[in-house]
Amino acid sequence: MEKEPITIQGLKKLKEELEDLKKNKRPKVVAAIAEARAHGDLKENAEYHAAKEQQGHIEGRILTINDIIARANVIDVSKIQNTGKVIFGSTVTVKDLEKENNKSLKIVGRDEADINKNLIYFKSPMGKSLIGKSVKELIIVSTPSGEKNFEILKVEYI
């Protein structure tokens, strides 16, 4: 079983989702299945089939989260001495040299990555370009629309 790095915040979020699935969503879908069964013929009972499908999704997600937690290699970046280098879990402020704007990105694991929240997967093109670099270094990231140039302005271990 291969360990997968995850931040403390990512693990907390997964545990909260697991708790919600087990304590709220699972009981609701079980109740919906029971209610749909009470309507009679299951062959043509759309509510029953929809609830059973939803139950399958919930149970699948529970299994997935349990697997992620079992394989988690939790990294608390706040306990690591800041050497100024970008590492897993660090928050990096970069300047897009083309657009002249700054963006803060957190380097995270696969299961917590979310581009809309500026959480970047460490194996993504941007993540790979950042890991091991320091403040004032320039990086080039290849994107489908071409290469983008960034300067690292700040590295935080928070």
C-alpha positions as CSV (number, residue, x, y, z in Angstrom):
1,M,0.0,0.0,0.0
2,E,1.6,3.2,-1.2
3,K,1.4,6.2,1.3
4,E,-0.1,9.4,-0.1
5,P,1.0,12.7,1.4
6,I,-1.8,14.9,2.8
7,T,-1.8,18.1,4.9
8,I,-3.4,18.2,8.4
9,Q,-6.2,20.4,7.0
10,G,-6.8,17.9,4.1
11,L,-7.1,15.0,6.6
12,K,-9.5,17.0,8.8
13,K,-11.7,17.8,5.8
14,L,-11.8,14.2,4.8
15,K,-12.7,13.1,8.3
16,E,-15.5,15.7,8.4
17,E,-16.9,14.4,5.1
18,L,-16.7,10.8,6.3
19,E,-18.6,11.8,9.5
20,D,-21.3,13.6,7.5
21,L,-21.7,10.6,5.1
22,K,-22.0,8.1,8.0
23,K,-24.2,10.2,10.4
24,N,-26.3,12.2,8.0
25,K,-26.4,11.1,4.4
26,R,-26.3,7.3,4.9
27,P,-29.3,7.3,7.3
28,K,-31.3,9.6,5.0
29,V,-30.8,7.3,2.0
30,V,-31.7,4.2,4.1
31,A,-34.9,6.0,5.1
32,A,-35.6,6.9,1.5
33,I,-35.2,3.3,0.4
34,A,-37.5,2.1,3.2
35,E,-40.1,4.6,2.2
36,A,-39.8,3.8,-1.5
37,R,-40.2,0.0,-0.7
38,A,-43.4,0.8,1.1
39,H,-44.8,2.1,-2.2
40,G,-45.0,-1.5,-3.6
41,D,-43.7,-2.9,-6.9
42,L,-39.9,-2.3,-6.9
43,K,-39.5,-3.0,-10.7
44,E,-41.1,0.2,-11.7
45,N,-40.4,2.3,-8.6
46,A,-38.2,5.2,-9.7
47,E,-37.7,6.5,-6.2
48,Y,-36.4,3.2,-5.0
49,H,-33.9,2.9,-7.9
50,A,-32.7,6.4,-7.4
51,A,-32.2,5.9,-3.6
52,K,-30.4,2.6,-4.2
53,E,-28.1,4.4,-6.7
54,Q,-27.5,7.2,-4.3
55,Q,-26.7,4.6,-1.6
56,G,-24.1,3.0,-3.9
57,H,-22.4,6.4,-4.4
58,I,-22.4,7.1,-0.6
59,E,-21.0,3.7,0.2
60,G,-18.4,4.0,-2.5
61,R,-17.3,7.4,-1.2
62,I,-17.1,6.0,2.3
63,L,-14.8,3.2,1.1
64,T,-12.7,5.7,-0.9
65,I,-12.2,8.0,2.1
66,N,-11.4,5.2,4.4
67,D,-8.7,4.0,1.9
68,I,-7.3,7.5,1.6
69,I,-7.1,7.9,5.4
70,A,-5.5,4.4,5.7
71,R,-2.8,5.4,3.2
72,A,-2.4,9.0,4.5
73,N,1.1,10.2,5.2
74,V,0.1,13.3,7.2
75,I,2.6,16.2,6.9
76,D,2.4,19.1,9.4
77,V,4.4,21.7,7.6
78,S,4.2,24.1,10.6
79,K,6.5,21.8,12.5
80,I,9.2,21.9,9.8
81,Q,11.9,24.5,9.9
82,N,11.4,27.0,7.1
83,T,14.5,26.8,4.9
84,G,12.9,29.1,2.3
85,K,12.5,26.2,-0.1
86,V,9.1,25.2,-1.5
87,I,8.0,21.8,0.0
88,F,4.8,19.8,0.2
89,G,2.3,21.7,2.3
90,S,4.0,25.1,2.0
91,T,2.1,28.2,0.8
92,V,3.9,30.0,-2.0
93,T,3.2,33.5,-3.4
94,V,4.1,33.7,-7.0
95,K,4.0,36.6,-9.5
96,D,2.7,35.9,-13.0
97,L,5.2,37.8,-15.0
98,E,2.9,38.1,-18.0
99,K,-0.2,39.4,-16.2
100,E,1.8,41.2,-13.4
101,N,-0.5,39.8,-10.7
102,N,0.3,37.8,-7.6
103,K,-1.3,34.5,-6.4
104,S,-0.9,32.4,-3.3
105,L,-0.8,28.7,-3.8
106,K,-0.7,25.8,-1.3
107,I,1.1,22.6,-2.4
108,V,-1.1,19.7,-1.4
109,G,-1.9,16.0,-2.1
110,R,-4.1,14.7,-4.9
111,D,-7.2,14.2,-2.8
112,E,-7.2,17.8,-1.5
113,A,-6.2,19.6,-4.6
114,D,-8.7,22.3,-5.8
115,I,-7.6,24.9,-8.3
116,N,-10.6,27.1,-7.3
117,K,-9.2,27.3,-3.8
118,N,-5.6,27.7,-5.0
119,L,-4.7,24.2,-3.7
120,I,-2.2,22.8,-6.2
121,Y,-1.4,19.1,-6.5
122,F,2.3,18.6,-5.9
123,K,2.7,16.4,-9.0
124,S,0.9,18.9,-11.3
125,P,3.0,20.9,-13.7
126,M,2.9,24.0,-11.4
127,G,3.6,21.9,-8.3
128,K,6.5,20.1,-9.9
129,S,7.9,23.4,-11.1
130,L,7.7,24.9,-7.5
131,I,9.0,22.1,-5.4
132,G,12.5,22.7,-4.2
133,K,12.7,26.3,-5.5
134,S,13.3,29.4,-3.3
135,V,12.2,33.0,-3.1
136,K,13.3,35.2,-6.1
137,E,13.7,32.1,-8.4
138,L,11.9,32.1,-11.7
139,I,9.9,29.1,-12.9
140,I,8.5,28.2,-16.3
141,V,5.3,26.1,-16.3
142,S,4.1,24.4,-19.5
143,T,0.4,24.7,-20.1
144,P,-1.8,23.7,-23.0
145,S,-1.8,27.3,-24.1
146,G,2.0,27.7,-23.9
147,E,4.6,28.4,-21.3
148,K,4.0,30.8,-18.4
149,N,6.7,32.5,-16.3
150,F,6.4,33.1,-12.6
151,E,8.7,34.5,-9.9
152,I,8.5,33.1,-6.4
153,L,7.9,36.0,-4.0
154,K,7.3,34.3,-0.6
155,V,7.4,30.8,0.8
156,E,5.5,30.1,4.1
157,Y,5.2,26.9,6.2
158,I,1.8,27.5,7.7
